[in-house]
Amino acid sequence: MAVLRTEGLTKQFGGLTAVDDVDFELAGGELCSLIGPNGAGKTTFFDLLTGALDPTAGTVEVAVREDTDGERADGGSATGGSVGWIDITDAPPHATAQQGLHRSYQVTNVFPTSTVLENVRIAAQAHGDDSFRAWRNVNGFESYLAEARQVLERVGLGGKADAPAETLSHGEKRQLEVGIALAGDPEVLLLDEPNAGVSSESVDDIIALIEDVATDHAVLLVEHNMDIVMNVSDRIVVLNRGEVIADGPPDAVRDDPAVQEAYLGGYEPGDVGDDTDAEDPGDATEEGDAATDDPAGGGEPG
Ligand SMILES: Nc1ncnc2c1ncn2[C@@H]1O[C@H](COP(=O)(O)OP(=O)(O)OP(=O)(O)O)[C@@H](O)[C@H]1O
């Protein structure tokens, strides 16, 4: 059953169509990766899903969430049979988060001088305070702290709870960002390059973390490291110049001639192990940056 869908999603920046008429569905429990060359539109697509950008055309919808007792999470009445859809096309990020869509940011999104625990507690409380789930609201500060501790254990930062966030390594910061997203109690987790800046020795840890969060969330992953993508994905969607050029299981996508030409260019497992020299994550959204990139990327992923 789908938890997120887009229809005809399009974003133009002046004369450039960054995301071009994308129909996409993410199933509950699915781990789907979104790949493509620099400038393909991956970040823009994420921004459209979370409400950081408004589309030029098309819609973004999330499935109505149900609480554990089967009640509608928003207290409203479902439309269209057993599954209802909520249109979040023009909703701002805090509203899409309320509807269960959370993103871990490629650009570090933590309070640097606050402790690791505080960062996650604040995220849990920010969600809880405006959550539809009444039990969260009555339990108060201690319950948010307890929830934050659980999240830290889950992302492998249990031993770093009292450390200021700014003292974490690159890899640990990525773990913290995933923790902050998890603390929002997401239905759908958008992971934006969780491996960016992480040393090659930590790739296995990132794979383990992604696989773990995917056990109880639908995950949409943007990641340039093809070893990670091929390892963890149930399904891969390939964007090129804003258009979906392939959508299917990893083996089929890897062998697709159009994907090989546009992006993978003879990728073999192990080719892309170290992402430490990844481009500045902020660059891609700057005016005109990747617009002039060769979408074929010279055959090199990322
Ligand atoms: N705010 C903006 N104004 C103008 N053009 C933009 C803007 N944001 C993105 N673009 C352009 O839209 C296209 C898609 O960019 P986007 O950052 O979504 O690609 P991407 O697939 O995420 O690339 P990367 O892998 O390098 O992060 C690029 O040509 C980019 O230059």
The ligand as a Gaussian input file, in Angstrom:
#p B3LYP/6-31G(d) Opt

LIG

0 1
 N       17.180000      27.463000      -6.657000
 C       17.536000      27.120000      -7.902000
 N       17.552000      28.032000      -8.890000
 C       17.891000      27.713000     -10.152000
 N       18.239000      26.466000     -10.542000
 C       18.250000      25.513000      -9.596000
 C       17.905000      25.779000      -8.246000
 N       17.997000      24.632000      -7.537000
 C       18.390000      23.685000      -8.399000
 N       18.546000      24.204000      -9.639000
 C       18.928000      23.493000     -10.849000
 O       18.022000      22.410000     -10.997000
 C       18.709000      21.264000     -11.489000
 C       18.515000      20.116000     -10.530000
 O       19.298000      20.367000      -9.379000
 P       19.285000      19.400000      -8.123000
 O       20.120000      20.047000      -7.073000
 O       17.900000      19.044000      -7.769000
 O       20.043000      18.125000      -8.711000
 P       20.625000      16.870000      -7.916000
 O       20.245000      15.677000      -8.703000
 O       20.234000      16.914000      -6.493000
 O       22.196000      17.134000      -8.041000
 P       23.391000      16.680000      -7.045000
 O       23.553000      15.218000      -7.244000
 O       24.550000      17.447000      -7.591000
 O       23.032000      17.084000      -5.663000
 C       20.162000      21.676000     -11.662000
 O       20.358000      22.019000     -13.016000
 C       20.299000      22.858000     -10.752000
 O       21.296000      23.753000     -11.204000

